[in-house]
Amino acid sequence: MKSSKKIINFKENIITMYFKKIQLSIVFICAFLALQSCEDHLDVVPDGAPTIENAFTLRNEAEKYLFTCYSYLPKNGSMFYNIGMLSGDELWKNNIARPDMASYLIANGNQNAGNPYQNVWDGRRSGAGDNDSYPIFEGIRHCNIFIEKISDKNNARDLDDLLRSRWIAEAQFLKAYYHYYLLRMYGPIPIVDTNIPIEASTEEINVFRDPFDDCVTYISDLLDTAAENLPESIQDVNNELGRVTKPVALSIKAKVLTLAASPLFNGNPDYAGFVDSRGRQLISTTEDPAKWRIAADALLEAIQSAESRGSALYYYPQDQNNLSDTTLTKLSIRQALSERWNPELIWSNPNSPTVELQFFTMVPLSPDFTHTVAQKILSPTLKIAKMFYTRNGVPMNEDRTINFGNDTDLRLGDTDHRYNILEGYRTARLNFDREPRFYANLAFDGSTFYKSQGPEGTAGADEDTWVIRSKLNDYAGSNAGVLYNVSGYFVKKFIDRRMSNAGTGNPYRNYAWPEIRLSDLYLMYAEALNEAEGPTGDVYRYVDLVRQRAGLDGVVDSWSNFSINPSKPLTKEGMREIIRQERLIELAFEGHRFWDLRRWKKANEELNRPIQGWNFNGITEPEYYQIITLEQQRFVAPRDYLWPISESTLLQNPNLVQNPGW
């Protein structure tokens, strides 16, 4: 039996689906972007005919079932359900606000096998979405039902062949995506190609986990099949934005193959004894370098498919405010995430709106901003602030032309930094001489915060824009009950520039969460190609395209002119390190770092370090600019690289084996 759950139709409405064994009904919550609450109820199953067959009698009913398949897409635009957002080391929060948040408990080393946090296998404890109603295997079963029923032309007879093929392809994509989502978390999973009949024997019901490489092949092949009948792009933009296309399918396929080529799953000796109850090896311990070539080819195909339909890196155009080049570059970086349906977004999920995320993220810009509107509880850690490059496009510890001194050194804002830091305001030395992505993504004590509506309701000029003051007793300080920041850094990245100055209510403009951006594919392609061939011209080209949008010179020039290690980009090992840091910077706070550190087998290095920030209880400069340790993270390798399967699930099916270490 399935409990209530919300999905989006593609007129940007939320559909609430309620499934029982023999009855299907839908509740519409109208116009989620306007945050309205009107509801209409529509019975899909006619009275007196309570069978699932009625869900496929006509086209309209069948499409509603397709939306049920879409409804299991994880809510990655939520800090509660985007597993990578707070389960790692990028963002921290205080211990009082939302103390039971599953991802935060994971980040603190409290994951367990008895009742796992963010258990998407069973759809429990904040697994993928709210109300324990997002069991991913259940989503796969619905996809299988849809594919079976719509493949039979006796069903939905008013559905033409072209649309029938497309809908089947959408369900095939979703089925493949859900397998991938599970695979990334759990490693080997049971492949559910068809549903097990109700009358099946115990032996048939108690499935085994399939070897990792078999899962990859199955998912990749299914995505190829889906891509053949998916549209190149969405033509009906008023009704169908968010539904999947061929570039989306090819992009997910490329991500699957990159995961398979990465060190965690490609010849990892830690899994030498990882076998099922039949003695079958579940993850190969033999490295296959050819997997990188396969991944690179798939990534290039995805990029070319997307670009052929108009995908391109987002650049913010000059507007009526005659903004400085500095502000234009920062808006190009920020709005690449939040500008609705911009050309960089290959796939956005309207089932995952972002207003709540902006509430939790935003920092008060003046005493007129209430802390309930700008709650600021998501706190970027000091290690992440230091991860961003210098203004010269190289790491802080490699720049031979800039001396940052001690971390606690202070400096006065000057004219050269006026679009990023208030002139005459003293803030940390490490906040100066940084790359544009640092200032686009992060706010801090003394930093500017540009948005289209300026102070006093003025037009958004950037000469006298908003400024953050965040010592304890300041308007952005951590003195507002449970709504306080713990690191002294704040996230700008999630905030759409159109946020109003409203002191109460909802000042935020909603946007669908971006699942795939072109910049992600560019950097992943550079990574795979570098592993396959070393630092070739195309490796540099795709990294440099992302850097150019960020206002930086190319990799070779930057390292040659400014780094203590000028030859670093000339070797595969050096370029690997550069590409990885470039990904961590470009995709910061979106949840990618959590998964990248795992597939690179770097999580045990990064997630066993202290979580630090500025002293948020400090009132004066000497008090505030002291580094405090918020937590000492704990990551146990190899155990924590894979999610635990719940003990109750293992008891129900003795053919399943637990992941190593759990």
C-alpha positions as CSV (number, residue, x, y, z in Angstrom):
1,M,0.0,0.0,0.0
2,K,1.3,3.4,-0.9
3,S,0.8,6.5,1.2
4,S,0.1,10.0,-0.2
5,K,2.9,11.6,-2.1
6,K,3.4,14.6,-4.2
7,I,4.5,15.0,-7.8
8,I,4.5,17.6,-10.5
9,N,2.5,17.6,-13.7
10,F,4.3,19.6,-16.3
11,K,2.0,22.6,-16.3
12,E,4.0,23.3,-13.1
13,N,1.2,21.8,-10.9
14,I,1.8,19.5,-8.0
15,I,-0.1,16.2,-8.2
16,T,-0.7,14.2,-5.1
17,M,-1.0,10.5,-5.8
18,Y,-2.7,8.0,-3.5
19,F,-2.2,4.4,-4.4
20,K,-3.9,1.4,-2.8
21,K,-4.1,-2.1,-4.1
22,I,-7.1,-1.5,-6.3
23,Q,-7.8,2.2,-6.3
24,L,-5.8,5.1,-7.8
25,S,-6.8,8.7,-7.2
26,I,-5.0,12.0,-7.9
27,V,-5.1,15.3,-6.0
28,F,-4.0,18.5,-7.8
29,I,-2.4,21.3,-5.8
30,C,-2.5,24.2,-8.2
31,A,0.3,26.5,-9.3
32,F,3.1,25.5,-6.9
33,L,5.3,28.3,-8.1
34,A,2.8,30.7,-6.8
35,L,2.5,28.7,-3.6
36,Q,-1.3,28.4,-3.9
37,S,-3.2,25.7,-2.0
38,C,-6.4,25.1,-4.1
39,E,-7.2,21.5,-4.6
40,D,-9.4,19.5,-6.9
41,H,-10.0,15.8,-6.6
42,L,-10.2,13.5,-9.6
43,D,-11.1,9.9,-9.4
44,V,-9.2,7.8,-11.9
45,V,-10.9,4.5,-11.2
46,P,-14.6,4.6,-11.9
47,D,-17.1,3.5,-9.2
48,G,-17.9,-0.2,-9.5
49,A,-14.7,-1.0,-11.5
50,P,-11.9,-1.0,-8.9
51,T,-9.0,-2.5,-10.9
52,I,-5.7,-1.0,-12.0
53,E,-6.7,-1.8,-15.6
54,N,-8.9,1.4,-15.5
55,A,-5.7,3.4,-15.1
56,F,-4.9,2.5,-18.7
57,T,-8.3,2.7,-20.4
58,L,-7.7,6.1,-21.9
59,R,-4.8,8.4,-22.7
60,N,-5.5,10.9,-19.9
61,E,-5.6,8.2,-17.2
62,A,-2.5,6.6,-18.6
63,E,-0.6,9.9,-18.5
64,K,-1.5,10.3,-14.9
65,Y,0.1,6.9,-14.2
66,L,3.2,8.1,-16.0
67,F,3.3,11.0,-13.6
68,T,3.2,8.5,-10.8
69,C,6.4,7.1,-12.2
70,Y,7.9,10.6,-12.3
71,S,6.8,11.2,-8.7
72,Y,9.5,9.1,-7.2
73,L,12.3,11.5,-8.5
74,P,14.3,12.4,-5.3
75,K,13.8,15.9,-4.0
76,N,17.3,17.2,-4.5
77,G,16.2,20.8,-4.1
78,S,15.6,20.2,-0.4
79,M,18.3,20.2,2.3
80,F,16.4,17.4,3.9
81,Y,16.4,15.0,1.0
82,N,19.4,15.9,-1.2
83,I,21.7,13.3,0.5
84,G,24.9,14.9,-0.7
85,M,24.1,18.4,0.5
86,L,24.6,18.0,4.3
87,S,25.9,14.5,4.7
88,G,29.5,15.5,3.8
89,D,31.7,18.4,4.8
90,E,30.5,21.4,2.6
91,L,27.6,22.6,4.7
92,W,27.1,22.5,8.5
93,K,24.4,23.6,10.8
94,N,23.8,24.2,14.5
95,N,22.7,21.4,16.8
96,I,19.4,23.0,17.7
97,A,17.6,23.7,14.5
98,R,16.2,20.5,13.0
99,P,18.4,18.3,15.3
100,D,16.9,15.1,13.8
101,M,17.9,15.9,10.2
102,A,19.0,12.6,8.7
103,S,21.8,13.9,6.5
104,Y,23.3,15.9,9.4
105,L,23.3,12.8,11.6
106,I,25.1,11.0,8.8
107,A,27.7,13.8,8.6
108,N,28.3,13.4,12.3
109,G,29.0,9.7,11.9
110,N,25.7,8.3,13.2
111,Q,24.7,6.1,10.2
112,N,23.7,2.6,11.2
113,A,22.4,-0.7,9.8
114,G,19.6,-1.3,12.3
115,N,17.5,1.6,10.9
116,P,19.6,3.5,8.3
117,Y,19.2,7.2,7.8
118,Q,18.0,8.2,4.3
119,N,17.1,4.7,3.5
120,V,15.9,5.0,-0.1
121,W,15.9,1.2,-0.5
122,D,12.8,1.0,1.7
123,G,11.8,4.7,1.5
124,R,12.3,5.4,5.2
125,R,14.0,8.0,7.4
126,S,14.1,10.8,4.8
127,G,15.0,8.6,1.9
128,A,14.7,10.7,-1.2
129,G,11.6,12.6,-0.1
130,D,9.1,13.4,2.6
131,N,6.7,11.2,4.6
132,D,8.6,8.0,4.0
133,S,6.8,7.8,0.7
134,Y,9.8,7.6,-1.8
135,P,10.9,3.9,-1.8
136,I,12.8,3.8,-5.0
137,F,12.1,0.1,-5.7
138,E,8.4,0.9,-5.6
139,G,9.0,3.6,-8.2
140,I,10.7,0.9,-10.4
141,R,7.7,-1.3,-10.0
142,H,5.4,1.4,-11.2
143,C,7.6,2.0,-14.2
144,N,7.4,-1.8,-15.0
145,I,3.6,-1.7,-14.7
146,F,3.4,1.3,-17.0
147,I,5.7,-0.2,-19.6
148,E,3.8,-3.5,-19.6
149,K,0.4,-1.9,-19.9
150,I,1.2,0.8,-22.5
151,S,3.2,-1.7,-24.6
152,D,-0.2,-3.4,-25.1
153,K,-2.0,-1.5,-27.8
154,N,-5.3,-2.7,-26.4
155,N,-4.8,-0.3,-23.6
156,A,-5.2,3.5,-24.0
157,R,-6.5,3.0,-27.6
158,D,-6.8,6.8,-28.1
159,L,-3.0,7.1,-27.7
160,D,-1.1,7.4,-31.1
161,D,2.0,5.3,-31.8
162,L,4.5,8.1,-31.6
163,L,3.3,9.3,-28.3
164,R,3.0,5.7,-27.0
165,S,6.7,5.1,-27.9
166,R,7.7,8.3,-26.2
167,W,5.8,7.6,-23.0
168,I,7.3,4.1,-22.8
169,A,10.8,5.6,-23.3
170,E,10.1,8.1,-20.4
171,A,9.2,5.2,-18.2
172,Q,12.3,3.3,-19.3
173,F,14.5,6.3,-18.5
174,L,12.9,6.6,-15.0
175,K,13.4,2.9,-14.4
176,A,17.0,3.2,-15.4
177,Y,17.5,6.4,-13.4
178,Y,16.1,4.8,-10.2
179,H,18.4,1.8,-10.7
180,Y,21.4,4.2,-11.0
181,Y,20.3,6.2,-7.9
182,L,20.3,3.0,-5.9
183,L,23.6,1.7,-7.5
184,R,25.5,4.9,-6.5
185,M,24.4,4.5,-2.9
186,Y,24.4,0.7,-2.3
187,G,26.7,-0.6,-5.0
188,P,25.4,-3.9,-6.4
189,I,21.6,-4.1,-6.4
190,P,18.9,-6.5,-7.6
191,I,18.0,-5.7,-11.2
192,V,14.2,-5.4,-11.4
193,D,13.6,-5.8,-15.2
194,T,10.1,-7.1,-14.7
195,N,7.8,-7.3,-11.6
196,I,7.6,-10.5,-9.6
197,P,4.0,-11.9,-9.9
198,I,1.9,-12.0,-6.7
199,E,1.7,-15.8,-6.9
200,A,5.5,-16.2,-7.1
201,S,7.2,-18.7,-4.8
202,T,9.4,-17.7,-1.9
203,E,12.5,-18.7,-4.0
204,E,11.4,-16.3,-6.8
205,I,10.7,-13.4,-4.3
206,N,14.0,-13.7,-2.5
207,V,16.1,-12.1,-5.2
208,F,19.9,-11.8,-5.1
209,R,22.0,-8.7,-5.7
210,D,23.4,-8.5,-9.2
211,P,27.2,-7.9,-9.7
212,F,28.0,-4.2,-10.1
213,D,29.2,-4.4,-13.7
214,D,26.0,-6.3,-14.7
215,C,24.0,-3.5,-13.2
216,V,26.0,-0.9,-15.1
217,T,25.4,-2.8,-18.4
218,Y,21.7,-3.1,-17.7
219,I,21.2,0.6,-16.9
220,S,23.4,1.8,-19.8
221,D,21.5,-0.4,-22.3
222,L,18.1,0.6,-21.0
223,L,19.1,4.3,-21.3
224,D,20.2,3.7,-24.9
225,T,16.8,2.1,-25.6
226,A,15.0,5.0,-24.0
227,A,17.0,7.6,-25.9
228,E,15.9,6.3,-29.2
229,N,12.3,7.4,-28.6
230,L,12.8,10.4,-26.4
231,P,12.4,13.9,-28.0
232,E,15.6,15.9,-28.7
233,S,14.1,18.8,-26.8
234,I,10.8,19.8,-25.3
235,Q,8.6,21.6,-27.8
236,D,5.6,22.2,-25.6
237,V,7.4,24.5,-23.2
238,N,4.2,25.6,-21.5
239,N,3.2,22.1,-20.4
240,E,6.2,19.7,-20.5
241,L,9.3,21.4,-19.2
242,G,11.0,19.0,-16.8
243,R,10.0,15.8,-18.7
244,V,13.0,13.9,-20.0
245,T,14.7,14.2,-23.4
246,K,17.4,12.4,-25.3
247,P,20.2,14.6,-23.9
248,V,19.0,13.8,-20.4
249,A,19.1,10.1,-21.0
250,L,22.6,10.3,-22.6
251,S,23.8,12.4,-19.7
252,I,22.7,10.0,-17.1
253,K,24.2,7.1,-19.1
254,A,27.5,9.0,-19.1
255,K,27.3,9.5,-15.4
256,V,26.7,5.8,-14.8
257,L,29.7,4.9,-16.9
258,T,31.9,7.4,-15.2
259,L,30.9,6.0,-11.8
260,A,31.8,2.5,-13.1
261,A,35.2,3.8,-14.3
262,S,36.1,5.5,-11.0
263,P,38.4,4.0,-8.4
264,L,35.6,3.0,-5.9
265,F,34.2,0.5,-8.3
266,N,37.0,-0.1,-10.8
267,G,39.5,-2.6,-9.4
268,N,39.0,-1.7,-5.7
269,P,40.9,-4.3,-3.6
270,D,38.7,-3.4,-0.6
271,Y,35.9,-5.5,-2.1
272,A,37.9,-8.7,-2.6
273,G,35.7,-10.6,-0.2
274,F,32.4,-9.0,-1.2
275,V,30.5,-12.0,-2.5
276,D,26.9,-13.1,-2.2
277,S,25.6,-16.3,-0.5
278,R,26.3,-18.2,-3.7
279,G,29.9,-17.1,-3.8
280,R,29.5,-14.7,-6.7
281,Q,31.9,-11.7,-6.7
282,L,29.8,-8.6,-6.5
283,I,32.4,-5.9,-7.4
284,S,35.4,-6.8,-9.5
285,T,38.8,-6.2,-8.0
286,T,40.5,-6.1,-11.4
287,E,41.0,-2.6,-12.8
288,D,39.9,-2.0,-16.3
289,P,41.4,1.3,-17.7
290,A,39.2,0.9,-20.9
291,K,36.2,2.0,-18.8
292,W,37.5,5.5,-18.8
293,R,37.5,5.5,-22.6
294,I,34.0,4.2,-22.7
295,A,32.9,6.9,-20.2
296,A,34.7,9.7,-22.2
297,D,32.9,8.6,-25.4
298,A,29.6,8.6,-23.6
299,L,30.2,12.0,-22.1
300,L,31.1,13.5,-25.5
301,E,28.0,12.1,-27.0
302,A,25.9,13.6,-24.3
303,I,27.6,17.0,-24.6
304,Q,27.1,17.0,-28.4
305,S,23.5,16.0,-28.1
306,A,22.8,18.8,-25.6
307,E,24.7,21.4,-27.6
308,S,23.0,20.5,-30.8
309,R,19.7,21.5,-29.1
310,G,21.1,24.8,-27.9
311,S,22.7,24.0,-24.6
312,A,25.5,26.4,-23.6
313,L,27.1,27.8,-20.4
314,Y,24.9,30.5,-18.9
315,Y,26.1,34.1,-19.1
316,Y,24.1,36.9,-17.4
317,P,23.4,39.7,-19.9
318,Q,24.0,43.3,-19.1
319,D,20.8,45.0,-17.8
320,Q,19.4,48.4,-17.1
321,N,21.5,48.8,-14.0
322,N,24.7,49.0,-16.0
323,L,26.4,46.5,-13.8
324,S,30.2,46.2,-13.4
325,D,32.1,43.3,-15.0
326,T,32.7,42.0,-11.5
327,T,28.9,41.8,-10.7
328,L,28.1,40.4,-14.2
329,T,30.6,37.6,-13.7
330,K,29.1,36.8,-10.3
331,L,25.6,36.7,-11.6
332,S,26.7,34.4,-14.5
333,I,27.9,32.0,-11.8
334,R,24.9,32.4,-9.4
335,Q,22.1,32.4,-11.9
336,A,23.4,29.4,-13.8
337,L,21.7,27.5,-11.0
338,S,18.6,29.6,-10.3
339,E,17.7,31.2,-13.7
340,R,14.7,29.1,-14.7
341,W,15.2,26.8,-17.7
342,N,18.4,28.7,-18.8
343,P,20.5,27.0,-21.6
344,E,23.0,25.5,-19.2
345,L,20.3,23.3,-17.6
346,I,20.1,20.0,-19.3
347,W,17.5,18.7,-16.8
348,S,15.7,20.4,-14.0
349,N,13.2,18.6,-11.7
350,P,10.0,20.7,-11.1
351,N,9.0,18.1,-8.5
352,S,11.7,19.6,-6.4
353,P,11.0,23.3,-5.8
354,T,13.6,25.5,-4.0
355,V,11.7,28.2,-2.0
356,E,12.3,26.3,1.3
357,L,16.0,25.9,0.5
358,Q,16.3,29.7,0.0
359,F,14.5,30.4,3.3
360,F,17.1,28.2,5.1
361,T,20.0,29.6,3.3
362,M,19.5,33.4,3.0
363,V,21.2,35.8,5.4
364,P,19.6,39.0,6.7
365,L,20.8,42.0,4.7
366,S,19.6,44.7,7.1
367,P,17.8,45.0,10.4
368,D,14.5,45.0,8.4
369,F,15.1,41.4,7.3
370,T,13.5,39.0,9.8
371,H,15.4,35.8,10.8
372,T,12.3,33.7,9.9
373,V,12.6,35.0,6.3
374,A,16.4,34.7,6.1
375,Q,17.2,31.8,8.4
376,K,20.9,31.4,7.4
377,I,21.2,28.0,9.1
378,L,23.2,26.4,6.3
379,S,26.8,27.2,7.1
380,P,29.6,26.6,4.5
381,T,32.7,25.3,6.4
382,L,36.0,27.1,6.6
383,K,37.7,24.3,4.6
384,I,35.4,24.8,1.7
385,A,35.9,28.6,1.8
386,K,39.7,27.9,1.5
387,M,39.1,25.5,-1.3
388,F,38.2,28.2,-3.8
389,Y,41.1,29.6,-6.0
390,T,42.9,32.9,-5.6
391,R,42.1,35.7,-8.1
392,N,44.8,34.1,-10.3
393,G,42.9,30.8,-10.7
394,V,45.2,28.6,-8.6
395,P,44.9,27.1,-5.1
396,M,45.7,29.4,-2.2
397,N,48.7,27.2,-1.1
398,E,50.1,27.3,-4.7
399,D,49.9,31.0,-5.6
400,R,53.5,32.3,-5.5
401,T,52.4,35.9,-6.0
402,I,50.0,36.3,-3.0
403,N,50.8,35.8,0.7
404,F,47.7,35.1,2.7
405,G,49.6,35.0,6.0
406,N,47.7,33.4,8.9
407,D,44.1,32.4,8.6
408,T,43.1,34.8,11.4
409,D,44.9,37.9,9.9
410,L,42.5,40.8,9.0
411,R,42.5,43.4,6.3
412,L,40.5,46.5,5.4
413,G,38.3,46.6,2.4
414,D,39.7,48.7,-0.4
415,T,38.6,50.3,-3.7
416,D,39.8,47.3,-5.7
417,H,37.5,45.0,-3.8
418,R,34.5,47.4,-3.5
419,Y,32.1,45.1,-5.5
420,N,32.9,42.2,-3.1
421,I,33.8,43.8,0.2
422,L,32.7,47.0,1.8
423,E,35.4,49.7,1.6
424,G,36.9,50.4,5.0
425,Y,35.4,47.3,6.6
426,R,37.8,44.9,8.3
427,T,37.4,41.2,7.5
428,A,39.5,38.1,7.3
429,R,42.6,38.3,5.0
430,L,41.6,35.1,3.3
431,N,38.5,36.8,2.0
432,F,40.6,39.0,-0.2
433,D,42.2,38.2,-3.6
434,R,39.9,35.3,-4.3
435,E,38.4,34.1,-7.6
436,P,34.9,35.3,-8.7
437,R,33.2,32.0,-7.7
438,F,34.2,32.6,-4.1
439,Y,32.3,35.9,-4.0
440,A,29.4,34.5,-6.1
441,N,28.8,31.5,-3.9
442,L,29.7,32.8,-0.4
443,A,28.8,35.7,1.8
444,F,30.7,36.7,4.9
445,D,31.1,39.5,7.5
446,G,31.8,42.6,5.4
447,S,30.9,41.1,2.0
448,T,28.5,42.6,-0.5
449,F,25.3,40.7,-1.5
450,Y,24.0,41.9,-4.8
451,K,20.4,41.3,-5.8
452,S,18.1,43.1,-8.2
453,Q,16.3,45.1,-5.6
454,G,18.7,47.3,-3.7
455,P,18.5,49.0,-0.3
456,E,15.4,51.2,0.3
457,G,13.7,49.5,-2.7
458,T,16.0,51.2,-5.2
459,A,17.0,49.6,-8.5
460,G,19.8,47.1,-8.2
461,A,22.9,49.2,-8.7
462,D,26.1,47.5,-7.5
463,E,28.0,50.5,-6.3
464,D,26.0,50.8,-3.0
465,T,24.5,47.4,-2.6
466,W,23.7,45.3,0.4
467,V,26.4,44.4,2.9
468,I,26.6,41.6,5.5
469,R,27.4,42.3,9.1
470,S,27.5,39.0,11.0
471,K,29.2,39.4,14.4
472,L,27.0,38.1,17.2
473,N,25.0,41.4,17.8
474,D,24.8,42.5,14.2
475,Y,21.7,42.1,12.1
476,A,23.1,38.9,10.5
477,G,24.6,37.6,13.7
478,S,23.9,34.3,15.4
479,N,21.7,35.7,18.0
480,A,18.2,34.7,16.8
481,G,17.2,31.7,18.8
482,V,17.6,28.5,16.9
483,L,18.1,30.2,13.6
484,Y,21.8,30.8,13.6
485,N,24.8,30.3,11.4
486,V,27.8,28.4,12.9
487,S,30.7,29.1,10.5
488,G,30.6,32.8,9.6
489,Y,30.0,32.0,5.9
490,F,26.7,32.0,4.1
491,V,25.5,30.5,0.8
492,K,24.6,32.9,-2.0
493,K,24.5,30.3,-4.7
494,F,20.9,29.1,-4.1
495,I,19.4,32.6,-3.9
496,D,17.7,33.9,-7.0
497,R,18.7,37.5,-7.7
498,R,15.0,38.6,-7.7
499,M,14.5,38.1,-4.0
500,S,12.4,41.0,-2.8
501,N,12.9,43.1,0.3
502,A,9.8,41.8,2.0
503,G,10.4,41.5,5.7
504,T,7.8,38.8,6.1
505,G,5.9,36.4,3.9
506,N,7.7,34.8,0.9
507,P,10.2,37.0,-0.8
508,Y,11.7,34.2,-3.0
509,R,11.3,33.3,-6.6
510,N,11.0,29.6,-7.0
511,Y,12.9,27.5,-9.6
512,A,13.1,23.8,-10.3
513,W,16.2,22.1,-8.9
514,P,18.9,21.5,-11.6
515,E,19.7,17.9,-11.8
516,I,22.2,18.2,-14.7
517,R,24.2,21.3,-15.8
518,L,26.3,21.5,-18.9
519,S,29.3,22.6,-16.8
520,D,29.0,19.3,-14.8
521,L,29.3,17.3,-18.1
522,Y,32.2,19.5,-19.3
523,L,34.3,18.8,-16.2
524,M,33.3,15.1,-16.1
525,Y,34.3,14.7,-19.7
526,A,37.7,16.4,-19.0
527,E,38.2,14.0,-16.1
528,A,37.4,10.9,-18.1
529,L,39.4,12.0,-21.1
530,N,42.4,12.8,-18.9
531,E,42.2,9.3,-17.4
532,A,42.0,7.7,-20.8
533,E,44.6,9.8,-22.7
534,G,46.3,12.2,-20.3
535,P,46.2,16.0,-20.6
536,T,45.2,16.5,-24.3
537,G,44.0,19.7,-25.9
538,D,40.3,18.7,-25.3
539,V,41.0,18.1,-21.6
540,Y,42.2,21.7,-21.3
541,R,39.5,23.1,-23.5
542,Y,36.5,21.8,-21.5
543,V,38.0,22.8,-18.2
544,D,38.9,26.2,-19.6
545,L,35.4,26.8,-20.9
546,V,34.1,26.6,-17.3
547,R,37.0,28.7,-16.0
548,Q,36.4,31.4,-18.6
549,R,32.8,31.8,-17.4
550,A,34.2,32.2,-13.9
551,G,36.5,35.0,-15.1
552,L,39.7,33.0,-15.0
553,D,42.5,32.3,-17.4
554,G,43.1,28.8,-18.8
555,V,44.7,26.1,-16.7
556,V,48.1,26.1,-18.4
557,D,48.5,29.9,-18.4
558,S,47.3,30.2,-14.8
559,W,49.7,27.6,-13.5
560,S,52.6,28.8,-15.6
561,N,52.2,32.4,-14.5
562,F,51.2,32.0,-10.8
563,S,51.8,28.6,-9.4
564,I,54.7,27.3,-7.4
565,N,54.2,24.1,-9.5
566,P,54.0,25.5,-13.1
567,S,54.2,22.0,-14.7
568,K,51.3,20.5,-12.8
569,P,48.8,20.6,-15.7
570,L,51.3,18.8,-18.0
571,T,50.9,15.4,-16.3
572,K,47.9,13.1,-15.9
573,E,48.3,13.1,-12.2
574,G,48.6,16.9,-11.9
575,M,45.7,17.5,-14.2
576,R,43.6,14.9,-12.3
577,E,44.1,17.0,-9.2
578,I,43.2,20.2,-11.0
579,I,40.1,18.8,-12.6
580,R,38.9,17.4,-9.3
581,Q,39.3,20.7,-7.5
582,E,37.6,22.5,-10.4
583,R,34.6,20.2,-10.0
584,L,34.4,20.7,-6.3
585,I,34.5,24.5,-6.8
586,E,32.1,24.8,-9.8
587,L,29.5,22.4,-8.3
588,A,29.9,23.5,-4.7
589,F,27.0,23.0,-2.3
590,E,24.8,21.2,-4.9
591,G,25.5,17.8,-3.5
592,H,28.1,16.5,-6.0
593,R,31.1,16.7,-3.7
594,F,29.7,14.0,-1.4
595,W,29.4,11.5,-4.3
596,D,32.6,12.6,-6.1
597,L,34.7,12.0,-3.0
598,R,33.3,8.5,-2.7
599,R,33.8,7.5,-6.3
600,W,37.4,8.9,-6.2
601,K,38.0,7.0,-2.9
602,K,39.0,10.3,-1.2
603,A,36.2,10.4,1.4
604,N,38.3,8.7,4.1
605,E,40.8,11.6,3.7
606,E,38.4,14.5,3.5
607,L,35.7,13.4,5.9
608,N,38.0,12.6,8.8
609,R,39.1,16.2,9.3
610,P,37.7,18.8,11.7
611,I,34.7,21.0,10.7
612,Q,35.7,24.5,11.4
613,G,34.5,28.1,11.1
614,W,34.7,31.5,12.7
615,N,33.6,32.1,16.3
616,F,30.0,32.9,15.6
617,N,29.6,34.0,19.3
618,G,32.2,36.7,18.9
619,I,31.1,40.3,19.4
620,T,34.3,42.1,18.7
621,E,36.8,41.5,15.8
622,P,39.3,39.7,18.0
623,E,36.6,37.5,19.4
624,Y,34.8,36.8,16.1
625,Y,37.9,36.1,14.0
626,Q,39.0,33.1,15.9
627,I,38.8,29.6,14.4
628,I,36.7,27.1,16.3
629,T,36.1,23.4,15.7
630,L,32.5,22.5,15.4
631,E,32.9,18.8,15.0
632,Q,35.5,16.1,14.3
633,Q,34.1,14.1,11.5
634,R,34.3,10.3,11.4
635,F,34.4,8.3,8.3
636,V,35.2,4.5,8.5
637,A,36.7,3.0,5.3
638,P,35.6,0.9,3.5
639,R,32.4,0.7,5.4
640,D,31.1,4.2,4.9
641,Y,31.6,4.2,1.1
642,L,28.4,2.2,0.6
643,W,25.0,2.6,2.3
644,P,23.9,-0.1,4.7
645,I,20.9,-2.2,3.9
646,S,18.5,-2.3,6.8
647,E,18.6,-5.3,9.0
648,S,14.9,-5.9,8.7
649,T,15.2,-6.1,4.9
650,L,18.0,-8.6,5.2
651,L,15.8,-10.7,7.6
652,Q,13.0,-10.6,5.1
653,N,15.2,-11.8,2.2
654,P,18.1,-14.0,3.4
655,N,19.5,-14.0,-0.2
656,L,20.6,-10.4,0.2
657,V,24.1,-9.8,1.7
658,Q,25.0,-6.7,3.7
659,N,27.6,-4.2,2.4
660,P,31.1,-4.6,3.8
661,G,31.7,-3.3,7.3
662,W,28.0,-3.1,8.2
